[in-house]
Structure formats: structure tokens, C-alpha cells
Amino acid sequence: MMSSPVWYENDEIKFSSGVSYKFKFSIAEIKVFEKIVIVRLDIPPKVIHNENVYGISENGKLIWQIEKIGHIYDDSPYTGMAVKENELILYNWDGLEVKIDTKTGKVFSKSFGR
């Protein structure tokens, strides 16, 4: 687990160490995976930004942005995250469920959930 607590407010993630990281859009949710904070951004209507999931180190450094994959719809950002059996699963507007490598942001499994 991460040694320092983390919280977010609007578009900024903050660590108790005093470091922070600011995004272009508001943060919708975070999950802590080992020493990486996974951040999903809330993308405003009429803005296309499908790669809206990021990995941030406990030092406040951007490690990765989720890899770009093909989508059914042009506007299909990730809308949710869940941890199942110690794996991170992301959900998007297409009904796609993807499992990602939390160290790299690479997708290693895709399936349709709805």
C-alpha cells in the first residue's frame, strides 16, 4: 500500500507529503494500487477525451496515461473503475470492460459487459 494518504479536490490530487498533481479536467474517482494512484477524470459534455485514466506516483509524477484503443463510439470515455480479484477493471460508454496493467496503463483484456 501507499505510504502517504492521498485525496483529491476538483482537478488536483494531493498527497500528505505536500506534493500534488493538477489535471486539465475534474477528477471523478481514484483507486490506490500498490504505490500508484489510478485517477479517472470526469470529461465534460462535448469534449472528446477517451484516454481519461492516469497513473500517478506517490511522488506526484505522471507515470502513464491509459493506452489508446479503438471504440465503437467516437466519444467513449471511461465512466467507472472497480477492483476485482486484485485486478483493475475500467468501464466505458461502449459497454466495454478492460483490465489494465496498473504499472503501465496497458490494456491486457477486453470484453463487453452490457
C-alpha atoms as a printed R data frame, in Angstrom:
    type eleno elety resid chain resno       x       y       z
1   ATOM     1    CA   MET     A     1   0.000   0.000   0.000
2   ATOM     2    CA   MET     A     2   0.944   3.612  -0.406
3   ATOM     3    CA   SER     A     3   2.867   5.099   2.484
4   ATOM     4    CA   SER     A     4   1.230   8.532   2.346
5   ATOM     5    CA   PRO     A     5  -2.520   9.217   2.317
6   ATOM     6    CA   VAL     A     6  -3.936  10.729  -0.830
7   ATOM     7    CA   TRP     A     7  -7.033  12.806  -1.527
8   ATOM     8    CA   TYR     A     8  -8.385  14.905  -4.359
9   ATOM     9    CA   GLU     A     9 -10.307  18.093  -4.846
10  ATOM    10    CA   ASN     A    10 -11.686  19.241  -8.212
11  ATOM    11    CA   ASP     A    11  -8.833  18.760 -10.703
12  ATOM    12    CA   GLU     A    12  -5.958  18.180  -8.264
13  ATOM    13    CA   ILE     A    13  -4.690  15.104  -6.471
14  ATOM    14    CA   LYS     A    14  -2.817  15.767  -3.225
15  ATOM    15    CA   PHE     A    15  -0.519  13.696  -1.047
16  ATOM    16    CA   SER     A    16   0.116  14.209   2.667
17  ATOM    17    CA   SER     A    17   3.792  14.738   1.779
18  ATOM    18    CA   GLY     A    18   2.763  18.076   0.254
19  ATOM    19    CA   VAL     A    19   3.190  17.114  -3.405
20  ATOM    20    CA   SER     A    20   0.276  17.351  -5.816
21  ATOM    21    CA   TYR     A    21  -0.619  16.863  -9.476
22  ATOM    22    CA   LYS     A    22  -3.133  19.003 -11.377
23  ATOM    23    CA   PHE     A    23  -5.208  17.773 -14.330
24  ATOM    24    CA   LYS     A    24  -6.999  19.584 -17.141
25  ATOM    25    CA   PHE     A    25 -10.387  18.175 -16.035
26  ATOM    26    CA   SER     A    26 -12.030  17.347 -12.694
27  ATOM    27    CA   ILE     A    27 -11.222  14.071 -11.004
28  ATOM    28    CA   ALA     A    28 -14.157  11.642 -10.874
29  ATOM    29    CA   GLU     A    29 -12.557   8.912  -8.757
30  ATOM    30    CA   ILE     A    30  -9.295   7.377  -7.639
31  ATOM    31    CA   LYS     A    31  -8.087   3.898  -6.687
32  ATOM    32    CA   VAL     A    32  -4.781   3.165  -4.974
33  ATOM    33    CA   PHE     A    33  -2.886   0.201  -6.396
34  ATOM    34    CA   GLU     A    34   0.406  -0.587  -4.690
35  ATOM    35    CA   LYS     A    35   2.353   2.695  -4.973
36  ATOM    36    CA   ILE     A    36   0.338   4.084  -7.873
37  ATOM    37    CA   VAL     A    37  -2.812   6.189  -7.660
38  ATOM    38    CA   ILE     A    38  -5.143   5.449 -10.566
39  ATOM    39    CA   VAL     A    39  -7.125   8.569 -11.495
40  ATOM    40    CA   ARG     A    40 -10.236   8.678 -13.678
41  ATOM    41    CA   LEU     A    41 -11.189  12.128 -14.922
42  ATOM    42    CA   ASP     A    42 -14.732  13.394 -15.401
43  ATOM    43    CA   ILE     A    43 -14.848  14.569 -19.013
44  ATOM    44    CA   PRO     A    44 -17.318  17.392 -19.734
45  ATOM    45    CA   PRO     A    45 -20.037  17.034 -22.395
46  ATOM    46    CA   LYS     A    46 -18.977  17.839 -25.967
47  ATOM    47    CA   VAL     A    47 -15.298  17.162 -25.133
48  ATOM    48    CA   ILE     A    48 -13.758  14.013 -26.576
49  ATOM    49    CA   HIS     A    49 -11.066  12.608 -24.317
50  ATOM    50    CA   ASN     A    50 -11.349   8.812 -24.249
51  ATOM    51    CA   GLU     A    51  -7.985   8.189 -22.565
52  ATOM    52    CA   ASN     A    52  -9.165   9.701 -19.264
53  ATOM    53    CA   VAL     A    53  -7.385   7.316 -16.867
54  ATOM    54    CA   TYR     A    54  -3.905   8.045 -15.474
55  ATOM    55    CA   GLY     A    55  -1.366   6.541 -13.109
56  ATOM    56    CA   ILE     A    56   0.337   8.931 -10.669
57  ATOM    57    CA   SER     A    57   3.262   8.006  -8.403
58  ATOM    58    CA   GLU     A    58   3.269   8.786  -4.689
59  ATOM    59    CA   ASN     A    59   5.837  11.482  -5.598
60  ATOM    60    CA   GLY     A    60   3.168  13.287  -7.657
61  ATOM    61    CA   LYS     A    61   4.662  12.304 -11.032
62  ATOM    62    CA   LEU     A    62   2.648  11.178 -14.054
63  ATOM    63    CA   ILE     A    63   3.671   7.576 -14.773
64  ATOM    64    CA   TRP     A    64   1.230   6.754 -17.577
65  ATOM    65    CA   GLN     A    65  -1.973   7.597 -19.410
66  ATOM    66    CA   ILE     A    66  -4.118   4.624 -20.441
67  ATOM    67    CA   GLU     A    67  -3.240   3.368 -23.881
68  ATOM    68    CA   LYS     A    68  -5.434   4.367 -26.799
69  ATOM    69    CA   ILE     A    69  -7.718   1.605 -28.065
70  ATOM    70    CA   GLY     A    70 -10.477   1.510 -30.670
71  ATOM    71    CA   HIS     A    71 -14.001   2.340 -29.538
72  ATOM    72    CA   ILE     A    72 -17.440   1.821 -31.042
73  ATOM    73    CA   TYR     A    73 -18.355   5.481 -30.486
74  ATOM    74    CA   ASP     A    74 -16.069   8.468 -31.073
75  ATOM    75    CA   ASP     A    75 -16.947   9.824 -27.636
76  ATOM    76    CA   SER     A    76 -16.407   6.923 -25.228
77  ATOM    77    CA   PRO     A    77 -14.513   7.919 -22.073
78  ATOM    78    CA   TYR     A    78 -14.127   5.564 -19.136
79  ATOM    79    CA   THR     A    79 -17.040   6.004 -16.742
80  ATOM    80    CA   GLY     A    80 -16.150   3.716 -13.858
81  ATOM    81    CA   MET     A    81 -13.466   1.643 -12.153
82  ATOM    82    CA   ALA     A    82 -13.620  -1.451  -9.979
83  ATOM    83    CA   VAL     A    83 -11.153  -3.771  -8.306
84  ATOM    84    CA   LYS     A    84 -11.964  -7.485  -8.687
85  ATOM    85    CA   GLU     A    85  -9.600 -10.252  -7.631
86  ATOM    86    CA   ASN     A    86  -6.775  -7.717  -7.291
87  ATOM    87    CA   GLU     A    87  -7.218  -6.508 -10.902
88  ATOM    88    CA   LEU     A    88  -8.346  -3.063 -12.031
89  ATOM    89    CA   ILE     A    89 -11.320  -3.072 -14.395
90  ATOM    90    CA   LEU     A    90 -12.428   0.028 -16.289
91  ATOM    91    CA   TYR     A    91 -15.827   0.590 -17.911
92  ATOM    92    CA   ASN     A    92 -16.638   2.940 -20.808
93  ATOM    93    CA   TRP     A    93 -19.642   4.240 -22.752
94  ATOM    94    CA   ASP     A    94 -19.333   1.411 -25.308
95  ATOM    95    CA   GLY     A    95 -20.122  -1.157 -22.616
96  ATOM    96    CA   LEU     A    96 -16.518  -2.302 -22.799
97  ATOM    97    CA   GLU     A    97 -14.775  -3.671 -19.725
98  ATOM    98    CA   VAL     A    98 -10.989  -3.526 -19.856
99  ATOM    99    CA   LYS     A    99  -8.403  -4.863 -17.454
100 ATOM   100    CA   ILE     A   100  -5.208  -2.849 -17.326
101 ATOM   101    CA   ASP     A   101  -1.694  -3.290 -16.062
102 ATOM   102    CA   THR     A   102  -1.651  -0.747 -13.233
103 ATOM   103    CA   LYS     A   103   2.104  -0.256 -13.590
104 ATOM   104    CA   THR     A   104   1.986   0.731 -17.291
105 ATOM   105    CA   GLY     A   105  -1.606   1.639 -18.270
106 ATOM   106    CA   LYS     A   106  -1.570  -1.054 -20.980
107 ATOM   107    CA   VAL     A   107  -4.808  -2.931 -21.666
108 ATOM   108    CA   PHE     A   108  -4.392  -6.698 -21.364
109 ATOM   109    CA   SER     A   109  -8.007  -7.862 -21.563
110 ATOM   110    CA   LYS     A   110 -11.201  -6.552 -23.212
111 ATOM   111    CA   SER     A   111 -14.770  -7.801 -23.035
112 ATOM   112    CA   PHE     A   112 -18.275  -6.405 -23.334
113 ATOM   113    CA   GLY     A   113 -20.181  -6.240 -20.073
114 ATOM   114    CA   ARG     A   114 -23.583  -4.818 -21.022
